[in-house]
């Protein structure tokens, strides 16, 4: 049944634009998204090309004498992993902004009639440049410096004279990774809040047909998947014992944030569903009372009590959160991705150790034979 729901957009903190051009100029499309929009292909292929370019630059740069001493195999592995993580978080950032725009467009059938629809659409995927710069720089300083200090054990982390070629790459990619991670967290919160406010602007809701609001669920799952994907790549560092304490905290924080990211876009529609359910239950209570009185007095044709009770049961079984068990199962499967990533990294590490040790033994035997 479709119910009129009070408009809560103003109470949710959304202000109508009174000076459109001034507000629009203060918002801009992030540079990363502009680059990805300009390039052909989807974020996956663009990110793959970005990764290939980084690896090529790393290999070519290794031919020149840069840094002090020779890098160990562990340093090379850490550098390659950070290149992979850099390409991922950049692509995840662009993809997140793209899906936010698509989710807003997909909500058009149920929200376009609202006067504030266009104001919200105009801001989807755009953010104040100075806020993005502040968030990115703060994340790079806090997370990047903290992670470097915790994981650098053998040398002074900020003493340039002790840096190898791989150390330079690790410092630069750490700053980039933390920059994009901070921006991803900011965009998840802001874009989810916009979708939630858009839900507040919906004036009618059919409790028996929540299909039009699936874009909100899809956006929540996308948020969670991108966060879990970051944790999965971080799990590759577990083959290095020095990253253990850092990754335990990162895992815990990211899992909590992933669950929050799933729920955050659904706050507005949850309030709508709760209000609509209350209206329907109030109607069922009044109808049952009327039917009971008519039944007792045997006056007129009373409403079927059985039908009302059955309808009330249906309404009571509708969840306030507009997702079903498959959504929860999918989120639970997302949480298993980091475990698979860690196991895969451990197997690859073991295989490389066996291969390299066998190669080294063969070389030593051949040298002994020649001597």
C-alpha positions as a Markdown table, in Angstrom:
| # | Residue | x | y | z |
|---|---|---|---|---|
| 1 | Unk | 0.0 | 0.0 | 0.0 |
| 2 | Unk | 1.3 | 3.4 | -1.0 |
| 3 | Unk | 1.4 | 5.9 | 1.9 |
| 4 | Unk | 2.1 | 9.6 | 2.0 |
| 5 | Unk | 5.1 | 10.2 | 4.3 |
| 6 | Unk | 6.0 | 13.5 | 5.8 |
| 7 | Unk | 8.9 | 15.2 | 4.0 |
| 8 | Unk | 12.0 | 15.1 | 6.3 |
| 9 | Unk | 14.5 | 16.7 | 3.9 |
| 10 | Unk | 14.6 | 20.0 | 5.7 |
| 11 | Unk | 14.9 | 18.4 | 9.1 |
| 12 | Unk | 17.8 | 16.2 | 7.8 |
| 13 | Unk | 19.8 | 19.3 | 7.2 |
| 14 | Unk | 19.5 | 19.9 | 3.5 |
| 15 | Unk | 19.2 | 23.5 | 2.5 |
| 16 | Unk | 17.8 | 24.7 | -0.8 |
| 17 | Unk | 20.1 | 26.6 | -3.0 |
| 18 | Unk | 19.4 | 30.3 | -3.0 |
| 19 | Unk | 22.4 | 31.3 | -5.0 |
| 20 | Unk | 22.8 | 28.5 | -7.5 |
| 21 | Unk | 25.9 | 29.7 | -9.5 |
| 22 | Unk | 27.8 | 30.5 | -6.4 |
| 23 | Unk | 27.2 | 27.1 | -4.8 |
| 24 | Unk | 28.0 | 25.2 | -8.0 |
| 25 | Unk | 31.3 | 27.0 | -8.5 |
| 26 | Unk | 32.4 | 25.8 | -5.0 |
| 27 | Unk | 32.0 | 22.2 | -6.1 |
| 28 | Unk | 34.1 | 20.4 | -8.6 |
| 29 | Unk | 34.5 | 17.0 | -10.1 |
| 30 | Unk | 37.6 | 15.3 | -8.5 |
| 31 | Unk | 40.6 | 15.1 | -10.8 |
| 32 | Unk | 40.8 | 11.3 | -10.6 |
| 33 | Unk | 37.2 | 11.0 | -11.9 |
| 34 | Unk | 37.9 | 13.5 | -14.7 |
| 35 | Unk | 40.9 | 11.5 | -15.8 |
| 36 | Unk | 39.0 | 8.2 | -15.7 |
| 37 | Unk | 36.0 | 9.8 | -17.6 |
| 38 | Unk | 38.4 | 11.1 | -20.3 |
| 39 | Unk | 40.0 | 7.7 | -20.9 |
| 40 | Unk | 38.4 | 4.9 | -22.9 |
| 41 | Unk | 37.2 | 1.8 | -21.0 |
| 42 | Unk | 35.8 | 1.1 | -17.6 |
| 43 | Unk | 37.7 | 1.6 | -14.3 |
| 44 | Unk | 39.0 | -2.0 | -14.2 |
| 45 | Unk | 40.8 | -1.7 | -17.5 |
| 46 | Unk | 42.0 | 1.8 | -16.8 |
| 47 | Unk | 43.3 | 0.7 | -13.4 |
| 48 | Unk | 45.0 | -2.3 | -15.1 |
| 49 | Unk | 46.7 | 0.1 | -17.5 |
| 50 | Unk | 47.7 | 2.3 | -14.6 |
| 51 | Unk | 49.2 | -0.7 | -12.8 |
| 52 | Unk | 51.1 | -1.8 | -15.9 |
| 53 | Unk | 52.5 | 1.7 | -16.3 |
| 54 | Unk | 53.6 | 1.9 | -12.7 |
| 55 | Unk | 55.4 | -1.5 | -13.0 |
| 56 | Unk | 57.1 | -0.4 | -16.2 |
| 57 | Unk | 58.3 | 2.8 | -14.6 |
| 58 | Unk | 59.6 | 0.8 | -11.6 |
| 59 | Unk | 61.5 | -1.7 | -13.8 |
| 60 | Unk | 63.0 | 0.9 | -16.1 |
| 61 | Unk | 64.0 | 3.1 | -13.1 |
| 62 | Unk | 65.7 | 0.1 | -11.5 |
| 63 | Unk | 68.3 | 0.2 | -14.4 |
| 64 | Unk | 69.7 | 3.5 | -13.0 |
| 65 | Unk | 71.8 | 3.8 | -9.9 |
| 66 | Unk | 69.3 | 5.3 | -7.5 |
| 67 | Unk | 69.4 | 4.9 | -3.7 |
| 68 | Unk | 71.9 | 3.3 | -1.3 |
| 69 | Unk | 72.7 | -0.4 | -1.6 |
| 70 | Unk | 70.8 | -3.3 | -3.1 |
| 71 | Unk | 67.1 | -4.0 | -2.3 |
| 72 | Unk | 66.2 | -7.3 | -0.8 |
| 73 | Unk | 63.5 | -9.6 | -2.3 |
| 74 | Unk | 61.2 | -8.6 | 0.5 |
| 75 | Unk | 61.5 | -5.0 | -0.4 |
| 76 | Unk | 60.7 | -5.8 | -4.1 |
| 77 | Unk | 57.7 | -7.7 | -3.0 |
| 78 | Unk | 56.4 | -4.9 | -0.8 |
| 79 | Unk | 57.0 | -2.4 | -3.6 |
| 80 | Unk | 55.0 | -4.4 | -6.2 |
| 81 | Unk | 52.2 | -4.9 | -3.7 |
| 82 | Unk | 52.0 | -1.2 | -3.0 |
| 83 | Unk | 51.9 | -0.5 | -6.8 |
| 84 | Unk | 49.0 | -2.9 | -7.0 |
| 85 | Unk | 47.3 | -1.2 | -4.1 |
| 86 | Unk | 47.9 | 2.3 | -5.6 |
| 87 | Unk | 46.2 | 1.3 | -8.9 |
| 88 | Unk | 43.3 | -0.3 | -7.0 |
| 89 | Unk | 42.5 | 2.6 | -4.7 |
| 90 | Unk | 42.6 | 5.1 | -7.5 |
| 91 | Unk | 40.2 | 3.0 | -9.6 |
| 92 | Unk | 38.0 | 2.3 | -6.6 |
| 93 | Unk | 37.8 | 6.1 | -5.9 |
| 94 | Unk | 36.7 | 6.8 | -9.5 |
| 95 | Unk | 34.2 | 3.8 | -9.5 |
| 96 | Unk | 32.7 | 5.0 | -6.3 |
| 97 | Unk | 31.9 | 8.4 | -7.7 |
| 98 | Unk | 30.5 | 6.8 | -10.9 |
| 99 | Unk | 28.2 | 4.5 | -9.0 |
| 100 | Unk | 27.0 | 7.3 | -6.8 |
| 101 | Unk | 25.8 | 9.2 | -9.9 |
| 102 | Unk | 24.2 | 6.1 | -11.3 |
| 103 | Unk | 22.4 | 5.3 | -8.1 |
| 104 | Unk | 21.0 | 8.8 | -8.0 |
| 105 | Unk | 19.7 | 8.6 | -11.6 |
| 106 | Unk | 18.1 | 5.2 | -10.8 |
| 107 | Unk | 16.1 | 6.7 | -8.0 |
| 108 | Unk | 14.5 | 9.2 | -10.4 |
| 109 | Unk | 11.2 | 7.3 | -10.7 |
| 110 | Unk | 10.4 | 7.7 | -7.0 |
| 111 | Unk | 12.1 | 11.0 | -6.2 |
| 112 | Unk | 12.2 | 13.2 | -9.3 |
| 113 | Unk | 8.9 | 14.9 | -8.4 |
| 114 | Unk | 10.4 | 16.5 | -5.4 |
| 115 | Unk | 11.5 | 20.1 | -5.6 |
| 116 | Unk | 14.9 | 19.4 | -4.2 |
| 117 | Unk | 15.7 | 16.6 | -6.6 |
| 118 | Unk | 17.7 | 18.7 | -9.1 |
| 119 | Unk | 19.7 | 20.4 | -6.3 |
| 120 | Unk | 20.9 | 17.0 | -5.1 |
| 121 | Unk | 21.6 | 15.7 | -8.6 |
| 122 | Unk | 23.7 | 18.7 | -9.4 |
| 123 | Unk | 26.1 | 17.9 | -6.5 |
| 124 | Unk | 26.4 | 14.2 | -7.0 |
| 125 | Unk | 30.0 | 13.3 | -7.8 |
| 126 | Unk | 31.2 | 16.8 | -7.1 |
| 127 | Unk | 33.0 | 18.0 | -3.9 |
| 128 | Unk | 34.7 | 21.2 | -2.7 |
| 129 | Unk | 38.3 | 21.1 | -4.0 |
| 130 | Unk | 39.8 | 22.4 | -0.7 |
| 131 | Unk | 38.0 | 19.7 | 1.3 |
| 132 | Unk | 39.4 | 16.9 | -0.9 |
| 133 | Unk | 42.9 | 18.4 | -0.6 |
| 134 | Unk | 42.6 | 18.7 | 3.1 |
| 135 | Unk | 41.2 | 15.1 | 3.5 |
| 136 | Unk | 43.9 | 13.7 | 1.2 |
| 137 | Unk | 46.8 | 15.6 | 2.8 |
| 138 | Unk | 45.7 | 14.8 | 6.3 |
| 139 | Unk | 45.3 | 11.1 | 5.5 |
| 140 | Unk | 48.7 | 11.0 | 3.9 |
| 141 | Unk | 50.3 | 12.6 | 6.9 |
| 142 | Unk | 48.5 | 10.7 | 9.6 |
| 143 | Unk | 48.1 | 7.3 | 8.1 |
| 144 | Unk | 51.2 | 7.4 | 5.8 |
| 145 | Unk | 53.6 | 8.6 | 8.4 |
| 146 | Unk | 52.2 | 6.3 | 11.1 |
| 147 | Unk | 52.3 | 3.2 | 8.9 |
| 148 | Unk | 55.9 | 4.0 | 7.8 |
| 149 | Unk | 57.1 | 4.5 | 11.4 |
| 150 | Unk | 55.5 | 1.2 | 12.5 |
| 151 | Unk | 56.7 | -1.0 | 9.6 |
| 152 | Unk | 60.2 | 0.4 | 9.1 |
| 153 | Unk | 62.5 | -1.5 | 11.5 |
| 154 | Unk | 66.0 | -1.8 | 10.0 |
| 155 | Unk | 66.7 | 1.8 | 9.0 |
| 156 | Unk | 65.7 | 5.3 | 10.1 |
| 157 | Unk | 62.4 | 5.7 | 8.2 |
| 158 | Unk | 63.1 | 9.3 | 7.2 |
| 159 | Unk | 66.8 | 9.3 | 6.7 |
| 160 | Unk | 67.3 | 9.7 | 2.9 |
| 161 | Unk | 70.9 | 8.4 | 3.0 |
| 162 | Unk | 69.7 | 5.0 | 4.0 |
| 163 | Unk | 67.0 | 4.7 | 1.4 |
| 164 | Unk | 67.2 | 2.1 | -1.4 |
| 165 | Unk | 65.5 | 2.4 | -4.8 |
| 166 | Unk | 62.6 | 0.5 | -3.5 |
| 167 | Unk | 62.4 | 2.7 | -0.4 |
| 168 | Unk | 61.8 | 5.8 | -2.6 |
| 169 | Unk | 59.0 | 4.0 | -4.4 |
| 170 | Unk | 57.4 | 2.8 | -1.1 |
| 171 | Unk | 57.4 | 6.3 | 0.4 |
| 172 | Unk | 55.7 | 7.8 | -2.7 |
| 173 | Unk | 53.2 | 5.1 | -3.1 |
| 174 | Unk | 52.3 | 5.1 | 0.6 |
| 175 | Unk | 51.5 | 8.8 | 0.3 |
| 176 | Unk | 49.3 | 8.2 | -2.8 |
| 177 | Unk | 47.6 | 5.2 | -1.3 |
| 178 | Unk | 46.7 | 7.0 | 1.9 |
| 179 | Unk | 45.6 | 10.1 | 0.0 |
| 180 | Unk | 43.1 | 8.0 | -2.1 |
| 181 | Unk | 42.0 | 6.0 | 0.9 |
| 182 | Unk | 41.1 | 9.2 | 2.8 |
| 183 | Unk | 39.2 | 10.5 | -0.2 |
| 184 | Unk | 37.3 | 7.2 | -0.5 |
| 185 | Unk | 36.2 | 7.3 | 3.1 |
| 186 | Unk | 35.1 | 10.9 | 2.7 |
| 187 | Unk | 33.2 | 10.3 | -0.5 |
| 188 | Unk | 31.5 | 7.2 | 1.0 |
| 189 | Unk | 30.2 | 9.3 | 3.9 |
| 190 | Unk | 29.1 | 12.3 | 1.8 |
| 191 | Unk | 27.6 | 10.5 | -1.1 |
| 192 | Unk | 25.7 | 8.1 | 1.2 |
| 193 | Unk | 24.4 | 11.1 | 3.1 |
| 194 | Unk | 23.2 | 12.7 | -0.1 |
| 195 | Unk | 21.3 | 9.5 | -1.0 |
| 196 | Unk | 19.9 | 9.3 | 2.4 |
| 197 | Unk | 18.6 | 12.9 | 2.2 |
| 198 | Unk | 17.2 | 12.1 | -1.2 |
| 199 | Unk | 15.2 | 9.2 | 0.4 |
| 200 | Unk | 13.9 | 11.7 | 3.0 |
| 201 | Unk | 12.5 | 13.7 | 0.2 |
| 202 | Unk | 10.3 | 10.8 | -1.0 |
| 203 | Unk | 6.7 | 11.6 | -0.2 |
| 204 | Unk | 5.0 | 8.2 | -1.0 |
| 205 | Unk | 6.1 | 4.7 | -0.2 |
| 206 | Unk | 4.6 | 1.3 | -1.2 |
| 207 | Unk | 5.6 | -1.2 | 1.5 |
| 208 | Unk | 4.7 | -4.1 | -0.7 |
| 209 | Unk | 6.9 | -2.9 | -3.5 |
| 210 | Unk | 10.4 | -1.8 | -2.4 |
| 211 | Unk | 12.1 | -2.6 | -5.8 |
| 212 | Unk | 12.4 | 1.1 | -6.8 |
| 213 | Unk | 14.7 | 1.6 | -3.8 |
| 214 | Unk | 17.2 | -1.2 | -4.7 |
| 215 | Unk | 19.7 | 1.4 | -6.0 |
| 216 | Unk | 20.3 | 2.4 | -2.3 |
| 217 | Unk | 21.1 | -1.3 | -1.5 |
| 218 | Unk | 23.3 | -1.6 | -4.5 |
| 219 | Unk | 25.2 | 1.6 | -3.5 |
| 220 | Unk | 25.6 | 0.3 | 0.1 |
| 221 | Unk | 27.0 | -3.0 | -1.2 |
| 222 | Unk | 29.4 | -1.2 | -3.5 |
| 223 | Unk | 30.7 | 0.9 | -0.6 |
| 224 | Unk | 31.3 | -2.2 | 1.4 |
| 225 | Unk | 32.9 | -4.2 | -1.4 |
| 226 | Unk | 35.4 | -1.4 | -2.2 |
| 227 | Unk | 36.4 | -1.1 | 1.5 |
| 228 | Unk | 36.8 | -4.9 | 1.8 |
| 229 | Unk | 38.8 | -4.9 | -1.5 |
| 230 | Unk | 41.3 | -2.5 | 0.2 |
| 231 | Unk | 41.6 | -4.8 | 3.2 |
| 232 | Unk | 42.1 | -7.8 | 0.8 |
| 233 | Unk | 45.1 | -6.2 | -0.8 |
| 234 | Unk | 46.5 | -5.1 | 2.6 |
| 235 | Unk | 46.3 | -8.8 | 3.6 |
| 236 | Unk | 49.1 | -9.5 | 1.1 |
| 237 | Unk | 51.4 | -7.7 | 3.5 |
| 238 | Unk | 50.9 | -10.4 | 6.1 |
| 239 | Unk | 53.7 | -12.4 | 4.6 |
| 240 | Unk | 55.9 | -9.8 | 6.3 |
| 241 | Unk | 55.7 | -10.2 | 10.1 |
| 242 | Unk | 56.5 | -6.5 | 10.6 |
| 243 | Unk | 53.1 | -5.6 | 9.1 |
| 244 | Unk | 51.2 | -7.8 | 11.5 |
| 245 | Unk | 50.3 | -5.3 | 14.3 |
| 246 | Unk | 49.3 | -2.6 | 11.7 |
| 247 | Unk | 47.1 | -5.0 | 9.7 |
| 248 | Unk | 45.2 | -6.2 | 12.8 |
| 249 | Unk | 44.0 | -2.6 | 13.4 |
| 250 | Unk | 43.4 | -2.0 | 9.7 |
| 251 | Unk | 41.3 | -5.1 | 9.4 |
| 252 | Unk | 39.2 | -4.3 | 12.4 |
| 253 | Unk | 38.6 | -0.7 | 11.4 |
| 254 | Unk | 37.8 | -1.5 | 7.8 |
| 255 | Unk | 35.3 | -4.3 | 8.7 |
| 256 | Unk | 33.4 | -1.9 | 11.0 |
| 257 | Unk | 33.6 | 0.9 | 8.3 |
| 258 | Unk | 32.4 | -1.6 | 5.6 |
| 259 | Unk | 29.3 | -2.5 | 7.7 |
| 260 | Unk | 28.6 | 1.2 | 8.3 |
| 261 | Unk | 29.1 | 1.9 | 4.6 |
| 262 | Unk | 26.5 | -0.7 | 3.8 |
| 263 | Unk | 23.9 | 0.9 | 6.2 |
| 264 | Unk | 24.6 | 4.6 | 5.7 |
| 265 | Unk | 22.8 | 5.1 | 2.3 |
| 266 | Unk | 19.7 | 3.3 | 3.8 |
| 267 | Unk | 19.1 | 5.5 | 6.8 |
| 268 | Unk | 16.6 | 7.8 | 5.0 |
| 269 | Unk | 14.5 | 5.0 | 3.5 |
| 270 | Unk | 14.6 | 3.1 | 6.8 |
| 271 | Unk | 12.9 | 6.0 | 8.5 |
| 272 | Unk | 10.4 | 6.1 | 5.7 |
| 273 | Unk | 9.6 | 2.4 | 6.0 |
| 274 | Unk | 9.3 | 2.6 | 9.8 |
| 275 | Unk | 6.9 | 5.5 | 9.5 |
| 276 | Unk | 4.8 | 3.8 | 6.8 |
| 277 | Unk | 4.7 | 0.6 | 8.8 |
| 278 | Unk | 3.5 | 2.5 | 11.8 |
| 279 | Unk | 0.7 | 4.1 | 9.8 |
| 280 | Unk | -0.4 | 0.7 | 8.4 |
| 281 | Unk | -0.3 | -0.9 | 11.9 |
| 282 | Unk | -2.4 | 2.0 | 13.3 |
| 283 | Unk | -4.9 | 1.4 | 10.5 |
| 284 | Unk | -5.0 | -2.3 | 11.3 |
| 285 | Unk | -5.6 | -1.6 | 14.9 |
| 286 | Unk | -8.5 | 0.8 | 14.3 |
| 287 | Unk | -10.0 | -1.6 | 11.7 |
| 288 | Unk | -9.8 | -4.5 | 14.0 |
| 289 | Unk | -11.4 | -2.5 | 16.8 |
| 290 | Unk | -14.2 | -1.5 | 14.4 |
| 291 | Unk | -14.7 | -5.0 | 13.1 |
| 292 | Unk | -14.8 | -6.3 | 16.7 |
| 293 | Unk | -17.5 | -3.8 | 17.7 |
| 294 | Unk | -19.6 | -4.6 | 14.7 |
| 295 | Unk | -19.2 | -8.3 | 15.3 |
| 296 | Unk | -20.4 | -7.9 | 18.9 |
| 297 | Unk | -23.3 | -5.7 | 17.9 |
| 298 | Unk | -24.2 | -7.8 | 14.8 |
| 299 | Unk | -25.0 | -4.5 | 13.0 |
| 300 | Unk | -24.1 | -4.1 | 9.3 |
| 301 | Unk | -21.5 | -5.9 | 7.4 |
| 302 | Unk | -18.3 | -6.1 | 9.4 |
| 303 | Unk | -14.7 | -6.1 | 7.9 |
| 304 | Unk | -13.2 | -9.6 | 7.8 |
| 305 | Unk | -11.1 | -9.9 | 10.9 |
| 306 | Unk | -9.1 | -12.7 | 9.3 |
| 307 | Unk | -8.1 | -10.5 | 6.4 |
| 308 | Unk | -7.0 | -7.7 | 8.6 |
| 309 | Unk | -5.0 | -9.9 | 10.9 |
| 310 | Unk | -3.3 | -11.5 | 7.8 |
| 311 | Unk | -2.5 | -8.1 | 6.4 |
| 312 | Unk | -1.1 | -6.9 | 9.8 |
| 313 | Unk | 1.2 | -10.0 | 9.9 |
| 314 | Unk | 2.5 | -9.1 | 6.4 |
| 315 | Unk | 3.3 | -5.5 | 7.5 |
| 316 | Unk | 4.9 | -6.7 | 10.7 |
| 317 | Unk | 7.2 | -9.0 | 8.8 |
| 318 | Unk | 8.5 | -6.2 | 6.6 |
| 319 | Unk | 12.0 | -5.2 | 7.8 |
| 320 | Unk | 12.8 | -1.6 | 8.5 |
| 321 | Unk | 16.1 | -2.0 | 6.6 |
| 322 | Unk | 15.1 | -2.6 | 3.0 |
| 323 | Unk | 17.3 | -5.6 | 2.3 |
| 324 | Unk | 16.8 | -9.4 | 2.5 |
| 325 | Unk | 18.8 | -12.4 | 3.6 |
| 326 | Unk | 20.7 | -12.7 | 0.2 |
| 327 | Unk | 22.1 | -9.2 | 0.8 |
| 328 | Unk | 23.4 | -10.2 | 4.2 |
| 329 | Unk | 24.9 | -13.4 | 2.8 |
| 330 | Unk | 26.6 | -11.4 | 0.1 |
| 331 | Unk | 28.1 | -9.0 | 2.7 |
| 332 | Unk | 29.3 | -12.0 | 4.7 |
| 333 | Unk | 31.0 | -13.4 | 1.6 |
| 334 | Unk | 32.7 | -10.1 | 1.1 |
| 335 | Unk | 34.3 | -10.5 | 4.5 |
| 336 | Unk | 35.9 | -13.8 | 3.4 |
| 337 | Unk | 37.7 | -12.1 | 0.5 |
| 338 | Unk | 40.6 | -10.8 | 2.8 |
| 339 | Unk | 41.1 | -14.3 | 4.1 |
| 340 | Unk | 41.4 | -15.7 | 0.6 |
| 341 | Unk | 43.7 | -12.9 | -0.3 |
| 342 | Unk | 46.0 | -13.7 | 2.7 |
| 343 | Unk | 46.0 | -17.5 | 1.9 |
| 344 | Unk | 46.7 | -16.8 | -1.8 |
| 345 | Unk | 49.6 | -14.5 | -0.8 |
| 346 | Unk | 51.0 | -17.1 | 1.6 |
| 347 | Unk | 50.9 | -19.8 | -1.1 |
| 348 | Unk | 52.6 | -17.6 | -3.7 |
| 349 | Unk | 55.2 | -16.6 | -1.1 |
| 350 | Unk | 55.9 | -20.3 | -0.3 |
| 351 | Unk | 56.1 | -21.1 | -4.0 |
| 352 | Unk | 58.5 | -18.3 | -4.7 |
| 353 | Unk | 60.7 | -19.4 | -1.8 |
| 354 | Unk | 60.9 | -22.9 | -3.0 |
| 355 | Unk | 61.6 | -21.8 | -6.6 |
| 356 | Unk | 64.3 | -19.3 | -5.6 |
| 357 | Unk | 65.9 | -21.7 | -3.1 |
| 358 | Unk | 66.0 | -24.4 | -5.7 |
| 359 | Unk | 67.5 | -22.0 | -8.3 |
| 360 | Unk | 70.1 | -21.0 | -5.7 |
| 361 | Unk | 71.0 | -24.6 | -4.9 |
| 362 | Unk | 71.4 | -25.4 | -8.6 |
| 363 | Unk | 73.7 | -22.4 | -9.1 |
| 364 | Unk | 75.9 | -23.4 | -6.1 |
| 365 | Unk | 76.1 | -27.0 | -7.3 |
| 366 | Unk | 77.1 | -25.9 | -10.8 |
| 367 | Unk | 79.7 | -23.6 | -9.4 |
| 368 | Unk | 81.1 | -26.4 | -7.2 |
| 369 | Unk | 81.3 | -28.7 | -10.2 |
| 370 | Unk | 83.2 | -26.1 | -12.3 |
| 371 | Unk | 85.6 | -25.5 | -9.6 |
